[in-house]
């Protein structure tokens, strides 16, 4: 019953009229809509064992691991939580740190040791009304496998779909930047995908900047999933039943206080991977820590290996059509520590083979080269391995 109410709310909210906005592009909601938001927050935010006020202004609740929102999903009613993945021996590889065009260190993600959630609980960022209002954008953004979504610009490298190649893992070290985004959203991410655009199964992770979604201009670690192109399923982070959290410190939606600066002495990189285990669950690993997984029961096509994998960036324009910066905000130039880069790019095929993107088996999709670009360097050197740079300043990117 709780999930039915959440699903009905999501469908209702995605169908709301979007032509009434207040200052800074924020939608003005009625008293009735506000009351409905309050009801949904009571369903989403589970009673905490402990609550933590973070330095970034949001609240993290420590929730009983067996009572987290994921298990409100009817498909997970009989699901037994996994504390570790069931990978076949030899099918995973360790992402080497410090593989950028120069040196880099992992960013700080999640709670400090002193604030880690108690044994048997997991950290969940507490949902707010602003989170639910921002979720409305899922109806049109971020779910295509091509660069055709209105208001969304891509600079991505995507492995081609064919009858003999499928994927069970994608990984990379993602350079973390904090581009100046006033309105709209910008992303650096990896993704696994299956099925046609109109009914796509998708899991993505990386970092994003979204003032409307998070109420600030900082980079945030995020997750995103759907099984039907967001018609009735899917969400960012833990705003709906789905992602099973197992780590007591890291959590989706956390702010990243450490970010690279173009030409700066300190560069920060976030090793990330999405890996399918023997039970077809998709595991999320960040900076060497397994945060949790998306159970196979959630999906249709992604119950099988992914049809394609993606590395790169996306930018969603503001209401006036102006697109935000992507990456570091600077076009790729091969100069180190200036443009945002992905290094140690790998995938694992369903046959168990690890490799990086090779011609002619990938496509580079850039739909607005005046505002964003991507350069893929292939196997650059023993340190960076397979690498690319992407991004740009944004602006008026329309035709």
C-alpha positions in Angstrom: 0.0 0.0 0.0 2.8 2.4 0.8 4.5 1.8 -2.5 1.3 2.3 -4.4 0.9 5.7 -2.8 4.5 6.6 -3.7 4.0 5.4 -7.3 0.7 7.3 -7.6 2.5 10.4 -6.2 5.3 10.1 -8.7 2.9 9.7 -11.7 0.8 12.6 -10.4 3.7 14.8 -9.8 5.2 14.2 -13.3 1.9 15.2 -14.8 1.7 18.5 -13.0 1.6 21.6 -15.1 5.0 23.2 -15.3 4.2 26.7 -16.4 3.9 28.4 -12.9 7.2 29.3 -11.4 8.4 31.7 -8.7 11.8 33.4 -8.4 14.9 31.4 -9.5 12.7 29.1 -11.6 11.2 27.4 -8.6 7.7 26.2 -9.0 4.9 27.7 -6.9 2.8 24.9 -5.4 -0.7 25.1 -4.0 -1.7 24.3 -0.4 -3.1 20.9 -1.5 0.1 20.0 -3.3 2.0 21.0 -0.2 -0.1 18.7 1.9 0.5 15.8 -0.5 4.2 16.4 -0.3 4.1 16.2 3.5 2.2 12.8 3.2 4.8 11.4 0.8 7.7 12.5 3.0 6.3 10.5 5.8 6.3 7.4 3.6 9.8 8.0 2.3 11.6 9.1 5.4 11.7 6.1 7.7 11.9 6.5 11.6 15.7 6.9 12.3 17.7 5.2 15.0 20.0 8.3 14.9 20.0 11.5 12.9 23.1 13.5 11.9 23.1 17.2 10.9 25.9 17.5 8.3 28.1 20.4 7.7 26.5 20.9 4.3 23.1 21.6 5.8 21.3 18.4 5.1 20.2 15.7 7.5 21.3 12.0 7.4 19.1 9.5 9.1 20.5 6.1 10.3 17.9 3.6 9.3 17.6 0.0 10.3 19.2 -1.8 7.4 16.2 -4.2 7.1 13.6 -1.4 7.2 15.1 0.9 4.5 12.7 2.2 1.8 14.0 -0.3 -0.8 12.0 -3.0 0.9 8.7 -1.2 0.4 8.9 -2.3 -3.2 6.6 -5.3 -3.8 9.2 -7.0 -6.0 11.5 -7.0 -3.1 9.0 -8.3 -0.5 10.9 -11.6 -0.2 14.3 -10.3 -1.1 17.1 -11.3 1.3 19.6 -8.5 1.8 23.1 -9.3 0.5 26.0 -8.1 2.6 28.5 -8.8 -0.2 28.3 -9.6 -3.9 28.5 -13.1 -5.4 31.0 -12.4 -8.1 32.7 -15.2 -10.0 36.3 -15.5 -9.1 38.5 -13.5 -11.3 35.7 -11.3 -12.8 36.5 -8.1 -10.8 39.6 -5.9 -11.0 40.8 -3.2 -8.7 40.6 0.3 -10.0 44.1 1.9 -9.6 44.1 5.2 -7.8 46.0 8.2 -9.0 45.5 7.4 -12.7 44.8 10.9 -14.0 46.7 12.9 -16.5 48.7 14.1 -13.4 48.2 13.1 -9.8 44.9 12.8 -7.9 43.5 11.8 -4.6 40.0 10.5 -3.7 37.4 13.1 -2.6 35.8 12.9 0.8 32.4 11.1 0.4 29.8 10.5 3.1 30.2 10.5 6.9 33.4 10.7 8.9 34.3 7.7 11.0 33.1 9.4 14.2 29.7 10.0 12.6 29.3 6.6 11.0 25.9 5.0 11.6 25.5 2.4 14.4 25.9 -1.3 13.6 22.8 -2.6 11.8 21.8 0.7 10.3 22.6 2.6 7.1 22.8 6.3 6.3 20.0 7.7 4.2 19.9 11.4 3.2 16.5 12.7 4.5 14.2 13.7 1.7 12.8 17.2 1.5 9.9 18.9 -0.4 12.5 20.4 -2.7 13.8 16.9 -3.5 10.3 15.8 -4.5 9.7 19.0 -6.6 13.0 18.5 -8.4 12.1 14.9 -9.1 9.6 16.2 -11.6 12.3 16.7 -14.2 12.7 12.9 -14.6 9.8 13.0 -17.0 12.0 14.4 -19.8 15.7 14.3 -18.8 18.7 11.9 -18.7 17.3 8.7 -20.0 18.0 8.5 -23.7 20.7 6.5 -25.4 21.2 9.2 -28.0 21.5 13.0 -27.9 17.9 13.9 -28.8 16.3 14.9 -25.5 15.1 18.5 -25.6 16.9 20.6 -23.0 19.6 18.0 -22.4 23.0 18.1 -24.0 25.4 15.2 -24.0 29.2 14.7 -24.5 29.5 10.9 -24.1 31.4 7.8 -25.3 29.0 4.9 -25.7 29.8 1.3 -26.6 27.8 0.1 -29.6 25.0 -2.4 -29.2 25.2 -5.6 -31.2 24.2 -9.2 -31.1 27.5 -10.6 -29.7 28.7 -8.1 -27.2 27.1 -7.3 -23.8 28.4 -5.9 -20.6 28.5 -6.8 -16.9 30.7 -4.1 -15.6 31.8 -0.5 -16.2 34.4 1.5 -14.2 36.5 4.6 -14.4 38.1 7.3 -12.3 36.0 10.4 -12.6 37.7 13.7 -12.1 35.6 15.7 -9.6 35.0 19.4 -10.4 32.5 22.0 -9.0 31.4 24.0 -12.1 29.6 27.2 -11.4 25.9 26.3 -12.0 23.3 29.0 -11.3 20.4 27.1 -12.8 19.9 23.8 -14.5 22.0 20.6 -13.8 25.3 19.2 -14.9 26.7 15.6 -14.6 29.8 13.5 -15.0 28.8 9.8 -14.9 29.0 6.2 -16.0 26.0 4.2 -17.0 24.7 0.7 -17.8 21.7 0.5 -20.1 19.4 -2.0 -21.8 16.3 -1.9 -23.9 14.8 0.8 -26.2 14.8 4.4 -25.3 11.0 4.5 -24.8 11.2 1.7 -22.2 14.9 1.8 -21.1 16.4 0.1 -18.1 19.2 2.3 -16.7 21.6 2.6 -13.8 23.9 5.6 -13.6 26.3 7.0 -11.0 28.9 9.8 -10.7 28.7 13.4 -9.6 26.3 16.2 -10.3 25.7 19.9 -9.5 22.0 20.9 -9.2 21.0 24.0 -7.2 17.3 23.1 -7.5 17.7 19.5 -6.4 20.2 20.0 -3.5 19.7 23.6 -2.6 23.4 24.5 -3.1 26.0 24.8 -5.8 28.3 22.0 -4.7 29.0 18.7 -6.4 27.1 15.7 -5.1 27.6 12.0 -5.5 24.5 10.6 -7.1 22.7 7.4 -8.3 19.9 7.1 -10.8 17.8 4.2 -12.0 14.7 3.2 -13.9 13.2 0.1 -15.6 10.7 1.9 -17.9 12.2 5.3 -18.9 10.8 6.9 -15.7 7.2 6.3 -16.7 6.3 4.8 -13.3 9.7 3.7 -11.8 13.0 5.1 -10.8 14.5 8.1 -9.1 17.7 9.8 -8.0 19.4 8.4 -4.9 17.0 7.0 -2.4 13.8 8.9 -3.1 11.9 5.8 -4.1 12.1 2.0 -3.3 15.0 0.4 -5.2 18.6 0.9 -4.1 19.7 -1.4 -1.2 22.2 0.5 1.0 24.7 -1.6 3.0 27.6 0.7 3.9 27.4 2.6 7.2 29.3 5.7 6.0 28.8 6.4 2.3 25.3 7.4 1.0 23.9 8.6 -2.3 23.2 12.4 -2.4 26.2 13.3 -0.2 28.0 16.5 -1.0 31.6 16.3 -2.2 33.6 18.9 -0.2 36.8 18.2 -2.2 36.8 19.2 -5.9 39.5 19.9 -8.4 40.3 23.4 -9.7 41.5 24.0 -13.3 45.4 24.2 -13.1 45.1 23.7 -9.3 47.8 21.7 -7.4 45.3 19.3 -5.9 43.2 17.1 -8.2 40.5 14.8 -6.9 39.2 11.7 -8.6 36.4 9.4 -7.7 36.9 5.7 -8.7 33.4 4.3 -9.5 32.1 1.0 -10.9 28.8 -0.7 -11.6 29.1 -4.5 -11.7 26.6 -7.3 -12.2 27.0 -10.3 -9.9 26.0 -14.0 -10.4 22.5 -13.2 -9.1 22.2 -10.3 -11.7 22.2 -7.6 -9.1 24.0 -4.4 -10.1 26.6 -3.4 -7.4 27.8 0.2 -6.9 31.4 0.7 -5.7 32.8 4.1 -5.0 36.5 4.8 -4.0 36.9 1.0 -3.3 33.8 0.8 -1.0 30.7 -1.2 -2.0 27.8 1.0 -1.0 25.1 -1.4 -2.0 23.2 -2.7 -5.0 20.2 -2.5 -7.3 18.5 -5.9 -7.1 17.8 -7.8 -10.3 14.1 -8.0 -9.4 13.8 -4.3 -10.2 14.6 -4.7 -13.9 13.4 -6.3 -17.1 16.2 -6.0 -19.6 18.9 -5.3 -17.0 18.2 -8.7 -15.4 20.6 -9.7 -18.2 23.9 -8.1 -19.0 23.7 -4.5 -20.2 23.4 -3.8 -24.0 25.6 -0.8 -23.7 27.7 1.2 -21.3 28.5 5.0 -21.2 31.1 7.4 -19.9 30.8 11.2 -20.1 28.8 14.2 -19.2 25.4 15.7 -19.6 23.9 19.2 -18.9 20.3 20.2 -18.5 19.4 23.7 -19.4 17.6 26.2 -17.2 14.0 27.4 -18.1 15.4 30.2 -20.2 17.3 27.7 -22.3 20.8 28.6 -21.1 22.9 25.5 -20.5 25.3 25.3 -17.5 29.0 24.5 -17.6 29.9 20.8 -18.0 33.0 19.1 -16.4 35.4 21.8 -15.4 33.7 24.3 -17.8 36.7 24.2 -20.1 36.9 22.4 -23.5 39.2 19.3 -23.8 42.7 20.4 -24.7 44.9 17.4 -23.7 46.5 19.8 -21.2 46.6 18.0 -17.8 44.4 19.2 -14.9 42.4 21.7 -16.9 39.6 19.8 -18.5 37.6 17.2 -16.6 38.8 13.7 -17.4 37.9 10.0 -17.1 40.9 7.6 -16.7 41.2 3.9 -16.1 38.1 3.4 -18.3 37.3 -0.3 -18.4 34.4 -2.6 -19.1 33.8 -6.3 -18.5 32.0 -8.2 -21.2 29.6 -11.1 -20.4 32.4 -13.5 -21.4 34.4 -12.1 -18.5 37.0 -10.2 -20.5 38.2 -6.8 -19.3 39.0 -4.2 -21.9 38.8 -0.5 -22.7 36.9 1.1 -25.6 38.5 0.3 -29.0 37.5 1.4 -32.5 35.2 0.7 -34.2 33.1 -0.5 -31.3 32.1 2.8 -29.7 30.4 6.0 -30.7 31.1 9.5 -29.5 27.9 11.6 -29.1 28.2 15.4 -28.9 25.0 17.2 -29.7 26.2 20.8 -29.1 29.9 21.1 -30.0 29.7 24.9 -29.7 29.1 24.4 -25.9 30.5 21.0 -25.1 33.1 18.6 -26.5 34.7 15.2 -25.8 38.1 13.8 -26.9 38.9 10.2 -26.4 42.6 9.3 -26.3 42.4 5.5 -26.1 45.2 3.9 -24.2 47.1 7.0 -23.2 49.8 5.6 -21.0 50.5 3.1 -18.1 49.2 5.6 -15.6 46.0 6.9 -17.1 45.2 3.7 -19.1 42.1 4.4 -21.3 41.2 8.1 -21.0 39.1 10.9 -22.2 38.4 14.6 -21.5 35.0 16.2 -21.8 33.1 19.4 -21.0 32.7 23.0 -21.9 31.4 26.4 -20.8 27.7 26.0 -21.8 25.7 29.0 -22.7 23.0 29.5 -25.3 23.3 26.1 -26.9 20.1 26.0 -28.9 20.0 25.7 -32.7 
